[in-house]
Amino acid sequence: LTRNQPTMMASNSILTLGSYKTRKAISKKTILDTYRILGYIASGTYGKVYKAEYRNESSEFNHPTLPVNQQLNQNKKLFAIKKFKGDSRDGEILHYTGLSQSACREIALSKELKHVNIIQLVEIVLEKKSIYIVFEFAEHDLLQIIHFHSQNCLKPIPEFSFKSIMWQILNGVSYLHQNWIFHRDLKPANIMVTYNGTIKIGDLGLARKFDNALQNFYTGDKVVVTIWYRAPELLLGGRHYTPAIDLWAVGCILAELLALRPIFKGEEAKIENRRSIPFQTNQMFKIIEILGKPNVKIWPTLDKYPE
């Protein structure tokens, strides 16, 4: 009896653990129990984004994961749900390979950041080996607004709106930089606009902290920032760079809001081998055409760049 007792206890504990997991799985609410999918928003290499409504019988919105003073979209109860892509066939996950580096960064940074001009993370849901990130919903992005004003006859964005947009973008970028974070992918498509005109900087997949870096930034990410908004020091192969790369992108956005078209619309040289990054000749010449040729007199460290 004494000899068999440990085996019996182990067996009982396994049965108890198994039944606990089963009960927990049955009682756990799924993403569709909590949210009603209203439509499809966009997709990319990361996965897909859906527009969703919070399921709540009460007329007043009260999301269980948010403090009362941070409740969002109280009238509409709308959210954007990002579903990360997995190894699947016919919608069924075959095996779970974990999270990409960009997804890990976006989740980690979004959990820490709280600012009126940064898109707010609401909750993270792991369900059937799929990961969902729920964000507050914004009705538009800057690219949509630029396209609207550029259609047919050019209709300039009103001065008041332009100033408000730029101030809010700079306010959000300043908050990121004060907290030692590069965004590294600022462009009109990543800047959301809510129904009441509030700017929300989104998509932190390329963002990273830059304090006490153990390696140069080039080691982890050889290519950052969408080509039309990429700063000259990045085009010239800079291994170390500063928050100025985000400010260059903001300047490009400012020009695009005024002209209703990208200011430096170069043709990107395709990367055929990740070990060898091609020099973006066309993009660099687009910048030189407008701003002039740089030299060591106005840019003392120019000759130190690889390219």
C-alpha positions, 0 to 999 in steps of 0.5 A: 500500500505504501509503495503504490501510494505515490503513484495513486496520488500522482494519478489523482493529481493528473485527473484533477488537473485535466478536469480543471483545464476542461472546466476552464476551457468550457467556461472561458469566453471566446473572442466572438463571445466578447466581440461582434465582428462588423467588418474587415479593415485591412491585412498585411504580412502580420495578419488581418485587422477587423472592425468589431463591436463590444457585446454588452446588453447594457446601454452604457459601455463598460469594458471589463479590462479598462479602468472607468476613466479610460473607457473608449468610444462610449457611444459606439463601443467599437474596436479594431482587432488584429489577428496575427497570422499563424501556420494554418490550412483552411483556417485551422492552426496546424502548429504554433510557431510563436510570435514574430519579433514585431508582434512581441514589440508591438504587444510589449510597448503598447501595454506600457504606453498611455497617451491621448495621441497613441493608439491604446491597447485594450486587451490581448486574447490567446485562443486556439493557438491564435493571438488577437490584439484588441485596440481602440477604434479610429474611423479614418487614417491620414492617407484616406484624408489625403486621398479624399482632398486630392480627388478631382479638383485639389481641395486643400486641407483647412488650415485649422485642421492641418495645424491640429493634425501636425500638433497632435502628431508631434505631441505623440512623437514627443511622448514616444521619444521622451520614453526612449522609443523610436517609432521607425515607421511613421507615415500617413497610413499609420496615423489614425484619426477618430470621429472627433478629430483626435490623432492616434499614432498606431502600428508599433511593429517596428518601434523599439527602445533606444536607451542603453542599446547593446548593439547598433540598431542596424544589427537587429533591423537592417531596413526600417521606415517605409521608403518615401519617409526614410531619412538620408542617414538611413539611406546612406547606411547609418548603423547608429541613428537618433530620434531625428529619423522620426522627425524626418518622417513627420516632415515628409507627412507635413509636406504631403498634407500641404501638397496632397502627394508624397514629396519624395516619391522614389522607386524602391530597389528590391531586396534580393538578398537579406545579407546585401541591402541595395543602395536606394539610388532613386530615393536619394536623388528624389531628396537631392532634387528638392533639397540640394546635394549635401556636403561635409560643410553642412553635414560634417559626418557625411563622409562617415556613412558607408554609402 
